[in-house]
Amino acid sequence: MDNSLKEICNSVNQLPGVEQIEAFFKEILSEKELEDIQLRWELMKKLKEGESQRNIAKELHVSLCKITRGAKILKQPDGIINKILSNEKI
């Protein structure tokens, strides 16, 4: 499976712009999978902004377990998502 992930990443990396990347994800993922990714992204942004886990859970209708996982990811100072959300150079 790791080879497939690398192939997917390389394929996305070759796409010329955001519109093509969006089209790729819309073609390869189901509507539910796209919703899940978008929800996860919103959750991560809210955590990064300092919103409480309980408020996020209530607002986004997600479990505290999902939010705790996101919080752990953001505690990694060298994590890619943390850098993206901090507008740091990667």
C-alpha positions as CSV (number, residue, x, y, z in Angstrom):
1,M,0.0,0.0,0.0
2,D,2.9,2.4,0.7
3,N,3.8,2.2,-3.0
4,S,0.3,3.2,-4.0
5,L,0.3,6.2,-1.6
6,K,3.6,7.3,-3.2
7,E,2.1,7.0,-6.6
8,I,-0.9,9.0,-5.6
9,C,1.3,11.7,-4.1
10,N,3.5,11.8,-7.2
11,S,0.5,12.1,-9.4
12,V,-1.0,14.9,-7.4
13,N,2.4,16.7,-7.4
14,Q,2.4,16.6,-11.2
15,L,-0.9,18.3,-11.6
16,P,-0.6,21.9,-12.8
17,G,-3.1,23.7,-10.5
18,V,-5.7,23.6,-7.7
19,E,-8.5,23.0,-10.1
20,Q,-6.9,19.8,-11.4
21,I,-6.1,18.7,-7.9
22,E,-9.7,19.2,-6.8
23,A,-10.9,17.3,-9.9
24,F,-8.5,14.4,-9.1
25,F,-9.8,14.1,-5.5
26,K,-13.5,14.4,-6.7
27,E,-12.9,11.5,-9.1
28,I,-10.9,9.2,-6.8
29,L,-12.9,9.8,-3.5
30,S,-16.5,9.3,-2.7
31,E,-18.7,12.2,-1.6
32,K,-18.5,10.9,2.0
33,E,-14.7,10.6,1.9
34,L,-14.4,14.2,0.6
35,E,-16.7,15.4,3.4
36,D,-14.6,13.5,5.9
37,I,-11.4,15.2,4.7
38,Q,-13.0,18.6,4.7
39,L,-14.3,18.0,8.2
40,R,-10.9,16.9,9.4
41,W,-9.3,20.0,7.9
42,E,-11.9,22.3,9.6
43,L,-11.2,20.5,12.9
44,M,-7.5,21.1,12.5
45,K,-7.9,24.8,11.7
46,K,-10.2,25.3,14.7
47,L,-7.7,23.6,17.0
48,K,-4.8,25.7,15.6
49,E,-6.9,28.8,16.2
50,G,-7.2,27.8,19.9
51,E,-10.8,26.8,20.0
52,S,-11.7,24.4,22.8
53,Q,-12.1,20.7,21.9
54,R,-15.6,20.6,23.4
55,N,-16.7,23.6,21.3
56,I,-15.3,21.9,18.2
57,A,-17.1,18.7,19.0
58,K,-20.4,20.5,19.4
59,E,-20.0,22.7,16.4
60,L,-18.8,20.0,14.0
61,H,-20.7,17.1,15.5
62,V,-17.6,15.0,15.9
63,S,-16.3,12.8,18.7
64,L,-13.7,14.1,21.2
65,C,-11.5,11.1,20.1
66,K,-11.2,12.6,16.6
67,I,-10.4,16.0,18.0
68,T,-7.8,14.6,20.4
69,R,-6.0,12.9,17.5
70,G,-5.9,16.2,15.7
71,A,-4.6,17.9,18.8
72,K,-1.8,15.4,19.1
73,I,-0.8,16.0,15.5
74,L,-0.7,19.7,16.1
75,K,1.7,19.2,19.1
76,Q,4.3,17.9,16.7
77,P,6.4,21.0,16.0
78,D,7.8,19.6,12.8
79,G,4.5,18.3,11.5
80,I,3.5,19.3,8.0
81,I,-0.1,20.3,9.0
82,N,1.2,22.4,11.8
83,K,3.5,24.2,9.4
84,I,0.8,24.7,6.8
85,L,-1.6,26.1,9.3
86,S,1.1,28.4,10.7
87,N,2.0,29.6,7.1
88,E,5.5,28.4,7.6
89,K,7.8,27.5,4.8
90,I,7.9,23.8,4.3
